């Protein structure tokens, strides 16, 4: 990241669906920022039962409420608060997990595991679904890697890939 005041790793963030910021009437994704400095911000996110994961903890990143997940790796477990700004690698909470190791991701409200998304061709990691609508539509999801330190993720809204983070993150 070249600008310390900008937490987004723009070198590794692709925003292929943005032509001009367009209104998506039922979207919980906010596309903001001046030309060339687009930010994709999750305004709501839901677990497997429809529980809201944004604002659960009271933690914030640049004034935006965090997305909270329960993470388990072996016997080690805790809450992790992620920045809702796509491409922003900041997180708070329990962070003492082994880099490069698979984790189980759970809804902090219901305790249910996040469902797996279909595999992405050419990628070895598994992606878990965080829904962007309370009805848990497969056309509105964030897919996040289940490997600690592997920050690849995708935001799909209205069945369109609107943002992908494919940064080179250390994994072991």
C-alpha positions in Angstrom: 0.0 0.0 0.0 1.5 3.3 -1.1 -0.6 5.8 0.8 -0.8 5.1 4.5 -4.0 7.1 4.8 -5.7 4.7 2.4 -6.1 1.2 3.8 -7.1 -0.4 0.5 -4.5 -2.4 -1.3 -5.5 -1.0 -4.7 -2.7 -2.8 -6.6 -4.4 -6.1 -5.9 -8.0 -5.0 -6.0 -10.0 -5.4 -9.2 -13.4 -3.7 -9.5 -14.6 -5.1 -12.9 -18.3 -4.4 -12.6 -18.0 -0.6 -12.0 -18.7 1.5 -15.0 -20.2 4.4 -13.3 -21.5 4.0 -9.8 -25.0 2.8 -10.5 -27.9 2.5 -8.1 -28.7 -1.0 -7.1 -32.0 -0.5 -5.3 -31.8 -3.6 -3.1 -28.0 -3.7 -2.6 -26.1 -3.8 0.6 -22.9 -2.8 -1.1 -22.0 0.8 -1.4 -19.7 1.8 -4.3 -18.1 5.1 -3.4 -15.1 7.3 -4.0 -13.8 9.5 -6.8 -12.9 8.1 -10.2 -9.9 5.7 -9.9 -10.3 5.5 -6.2 -13.4 3.3 -5.9 -14.2 1.7 -2.6 -16.6 -1.2 -2.2 -18.1 -1.1 1.3 -20.3 -3.8 2.8 -23.2 -2.1 4.5 -24.9 -5.3 5.6 -23.8 -8.9 5.6 -25.7 -12.0 6.8 -24.9 -15.4 8.1 -26.4 -18.8 7.2 -29.6 -18.1 9.2 -30.0 -14.5 8.1 -28.3 -12.9 11.2 -26.6 -9.6 10.5 -22.9 -9.7 10.8 -22.2 -6.0 10.3 -22.2 -4.0 13.5 -22.4 -7.1 15.8 -19.4 -6.0 17.9 -19.4 -2.2 17.9 -15.9 -2.2 16.3 -15.4 0.1 13.4 -13.0 0.8 10.5 -12.8 4.4 9.2 -16.3 4.9 10.7 -17.8 1.8 9.1 -19.1 -1.0 11.4 -17.0 -4.1 11.2 -18.0 -7.5 9.8 -17.7 -10.1 12.7 -17.1 -13.8 12.3 -16.2 -16.6 14.8 -13.1 -18.3 13.7 -11.8 -21.7 14.8 -8.5 -23.4 14.1 -8.1 -26.6 15.9 -8.9 -25.9 19.6 -8.2 -22.2 19.2 -11.3 -20.0 18.7 -12.3 -16.4 18.9 -14.2 -13.4 17.3 -12.5 -11.6 14.4 -13.7 -8.2 13.3 -13.0 -7.5 9.6 -13.0 -4.2 7.8 -16.1 -3.9 5.6 -14.0 -2.1 3.0 -13.1 -4.6 0.3 -9.4 -4.8 -0.1 -8.7 -3.4 3.3 -6.8 -6.1 5.2 -7.3 -4.7 8.7 -8.8 -6.8 11.3 -9.3 -6.7 15.1 -10.1 -9.2 17.8 -8.6 -12.7 18.2 -5.7 -12.8 15.7 -3.4 -15.5 17.1 -4.1 -18.1 14.4 -1.5 -20.1 12.5 -0.7 -18.4 9.1 -1.4 -20.6 6.1 -3.7 -23.0 8.0 -7.3 -23.7 7.3 -9.9 -22.3 9.6 -13.6 -22.9 10.2 -15.7 -19.8 9.9 -19.0 -19.4 11.8 -21.7 -16.9 12.3 -21.1 -15.2 15.7 -24.9 -15.0 16.4 -26.2 -18.5 15.5 -22.9 -20.4 15.8 -23.6 -22.1 12.4 -20.8 -22.6 10.0 -20.6 -20.4 6.9 -21.6 -22.4 3.9 -19.0 -23.3 1.2 -19.2 -21.7 -2.3 -18.5 -23.7 -5.4 -14.7 -23.9 -6.1 -13.1 -21.2 -8.2 -11.2 -22.7 -11.2 -7.5 -22.4 -10.7 -7.6 -21.7 -7.0 -6.8 -24.3 -4.3 -8.5 -22.5 -1.4 -12.1 -23.0 -0.4 -14.4 -20.0 -0.2 -17.1 -19.5 2.4 -20.3 -17.4 1.8 -21.3 -14.3 3.6 -24.6 -13.2 2.2 -25.4 -9.6 1.2 -29.2 -10.1 1.7 -31.2 -11.6 4.6 -32.9 -14.1 2.2 -29.4 -15.5 1.5 -29.4 -15.1 -2.2 -26.5 -16.9 -4.0 -26.5 -13.9 -6.4 -25.4 -11.5 -3.6 -22.4 -12.9 -1.7 -19.0 -12.2 -0.5 -16.7 -15.2 -0.9 -13.8 -15.3 1.6 -10.9 -17.8 1.9 -10.9 -20.2 4.8 -7.1 -20.1 5.1 -5.7 -17.7 7.7 -3.6 -15.1 6.0 -4.9 -15.9 2.5 -6.9 -12.7 1.8 -8.4 -13.6 -1.6 -12.1 -12.6 -1.7 -14.8 -11.7 -4.1 -18.0 -9.5 -3.9 -20.9 -10.6 -6.1 -23.9 -8.4 -6.3 -27.0 -9.1 -8.5 -25.1 -12.1 -9.9 -22.2 -9.8 -11.1 -18.7 -9.9 -9.8 -18.2 -6.3 -8.7 -14.9 -6.7 -6.8 -12.1 -9.2 -6.4 -9.1 -9.0 -4.1 -6.3 -11.2 -5.3 -3.4 -9.8 -3.3 -0.2 -11.8 -2.6 -0.6 -12.4 1.1 1.9 -14.4 3.2 0.5 -17.8 4.0 3.3 -19.6 5.8 
